[in-house]
């Protein structure tokens, strides 16, 4: 039996197959210490993880506002099983604000600017849907 979701056909997979796919995806995670922000660096702040979602983390900033750290900042598209292993709710992270997202929520990064992924929304959309081009399409 084939499943069809938004025009994509896919054979049903077992939980073991899904876990194997997630583990393969986890190999893409890039948390090299020299690429991460350090506490006290200019333009950074300490934020506490409030919630873990399949596509990233929601953090509470020192100002009381909420921020979002996308899984793409870590170098992969997400998966709650892996994200829950990387960082835990209540854990403090050194972050910087990349831009303001929808609803006034801050979009965050834990990487130094020279190592952070492109944050252009068109680039992020293309990465989530498998287009590996570094150039956003259209303008």
WOKA-V686483 format. One record per run of one state. SS is the DSSP state (A for helix, B for strand, O for the rest). FROM is the first residue (numbers start at 1). TO is the last residue. If there is no record, write none. Layout:
BEGIN
SS,FROM,TO / SS,FROM,TO
END
This chain:
BEGIN
O,1,1 / B,2,5 / O,6,7 / B,8,11 / O,12,14 / A,15,26 / O,27,32 / A,33,35 / B,36,36 / O,37,44 / B,45,53 / O,54,55 / B,56,60 / O,61,65 / B,66,70 / A,71,74 / O,75,79 / A,80,86 / O,87,91 / B,92,100 / O,101,101 / A,102,104 / O,105,105 / B,106,109 / O,110,110 / B,111,111 / O,112,112 / A,113,115 / O,116,120 / A,121,128 / O,129,139
END
